[in-house]
Amino acid sequence: MEMIFLKKLGKQTIQFDTPPTILECASIVGPKEAQGPLAKYFDQTLDDEFWGEKSWEKAESKIIKETVNTVVSKSGVPSEQIDCCFAGDLLNQCISSSFGLRELNIPFFGVFGACSTFVESLSLGSICIESYANNVLCATSSHFCSAEKQFRFPLELGNQRPPTSQWTVTGAGATILTKSGQGPFVTCITPGKIVDMGIKDANNMGAAMAPAFADTVIAHFLDTGRSPNYYDAIISGDLGYIGKDIAIDILRSQGYNVKSNYNDCGVLIFDKASQDTHAGGSGCGCCGSVFSGYLFKQLQERKIKKLLLVATGALMNSTSSQQGESIPGIAHAISIEV
Amino acid sequence: MEMIFLKKLGKQTIQFDTPPTILECASIVGPKEAQGPLAKYFDQTLDDEFWGEKSWEKAESKIIKETVNTVVSKSGVPSEQIDCCFAGDLLNQCISSSFGLRELNIPFFGVFGACSTFVESLSLGSICIESYANNVLCATSSHFCSAEKQFRFPLELGNQRPPTSQWTVTGAGATILTKSGQGPFVTCITPGKIVDMGIKDANNMGAAMAPAFADTVIAHFLDTGRSPNYYDAIISGDLGYIGKDIAIDILRSQGYNVKSNYNDCGVLIFDKASQDTHAGGSGCGCCGSVFSGYLFKQLQERKIKKLLLVATGALMNSTSSQQGESIPGIAHAISIEV
């Protein structure tokens, strides 16, 4: 029996008085991501989208599997000492995670928050660390080809993509949280509510998710009494260029100026001028790999000391769009400090 | 700041020394379930599968929405005092939950464990209660028509169903967990590992999930030192008739006799002789509605005093089956005592 210290802060935020440590991270990304500005930060980059598998779905499963194997190996934590795993992805019924991690032999909680899944898994993992677990594994993946095929059109058609569309990242990120460590620490989390402002354009996810981002970030500031300049960096999951601009506007209209320290994983991962991804990157693997690759190293090297990571998700599918539905958004925020 | 008591028991089980109370439950089911043996236990039964909506997906969203409204109303807990919600379903990207609950205005964690989702949500909800939350909402749904359309064939084709196939329940279950109550109490949980024994027949989910059920139940017995006769009832999520028989056989081969006190939600919800559901019920709404309707009342009336509820899930989709993959199973167990 041990004493745990957790408290609710304001309406929506959970503060950790004995904060979990992010012990280790790993990331594997695809060939396009390997040509982007963050290439050097990833553990492994692939030469093609198949990685020797017969389908994109199997390739995505292999990516999350090998990313998890990499983080477990780097961390030095024996897998039998990992108490549970949170994982999810964009594929129908989250098959990338369940097939990729079926040999893991660790209690498994499947989570789904679309592109917000990475921070959702870190949030729930942190709660488990504070309540019973010594080590928790969190992992998410996405794959450009499996996502396009499932959500949009067969790639073989060569359809044009509208300028507002985002490019699903091929990649995975995985993290091990631990009870007693030297940081970076998860100091608080603000789980988000579903926000639906009526956007119906499935090729403009940034616009659909930006209000949810603003809702969660404002709740976080109100609950904690912090202002935007408390953080060295506020990074959204993947609003992309269009959603990022909308998010800045919404926050400004509510009295919060984030222009100097705010950026987005979907903006960071691809080069706008040369990579032709239109509105930027997206997918569960976008925030997962950008955090596990780039941001975690910035925290380790203390180039970022206080990070607010806010992953955003569009909670729709192709049937809901075909039935004329709008796109509910969600955003989960996690405060990470060294 | 408060003191919380949670401990890990054995390899896989979490014990609550100050166990969460299951404060209230609600359930709404479809017309076929309304003709079954448990009809009188549900809060509401529907006359048709559409419930005034234009699509089965929208009907399923309405079912989970109204089930949640019912449980919140019955509980007397103001929704602004509910700290978070765990919800999931079988539809691609869990749209039943996210659309049905988008107006909820409560921090939302999407979960996916196929038909194991109900107990997954109760498990994570209980951990939140023990760590920071006063009240947590858990809800799951499924719908026969939306599931058949998505996983199998258009209903209009009138395809024959093999004898091993299960009938997806149209319905939802919702539960409110609370910190300080008079029970029934969640005394411990055993989150499951993914188990894949190579079954490839997507029309025989019971066989695919039974090994995962046995794996989790045996872990639970080993961790807690309990034997099957500790429980008045051991109820699996939805193995159906075929999976139930396999589960009994596997457990017997490992030295556990559950024949006298074991049953299955998929077996309980339909009448075998008259309802023609072949191997019995299934779906996130099966365990959800059978627990929230029938089993919760048995606990309240102390006809069952110690219940081991073990929801089982098949973590596949139609693409994975088409690609020749086997079906990974999972089972999460929760011990509920009055």
Interface residues (C-beta under 8 A of the other chain):
Chain A: M1 E2 M3 I4 F5 L6 K7 K8 K11 Q12 I14 D17 K54 S55 E57 K58 E80 D83 C84 G88 L90 L91 N92 Q93 C94 I95 S98 F99 L101 R102 L104 N105 I106 P107 F108 F109 G110 V111 F112 G113 A114 E120 S123 L124 I127 C128 E130 S131 Y132 A133 Q150 P191 G192 K193 I194 V195 D196 L315 M316 N317 S318 T319 S320 Q323 E325 P328 I330
Chain B: M1 E2 M3 I4 F5 L6 K7 K8 K11 Q12 I14 D17 K54 S55 E57 K58 E80 D83 C84 G88 L90 L91 N92 Q93 C94 I95 S98 F99 L101 R102 L104 N105 I106 P107 F108 F109 G110 V111 F112 G113 A114 E120 S123 L124 I127 C128 E130 S131 Y132 A133 Q150 P191 G192 K193 I194 V195 D196 L315 M316 N317 S318 T319 S320 Q323 E325 P328 I330
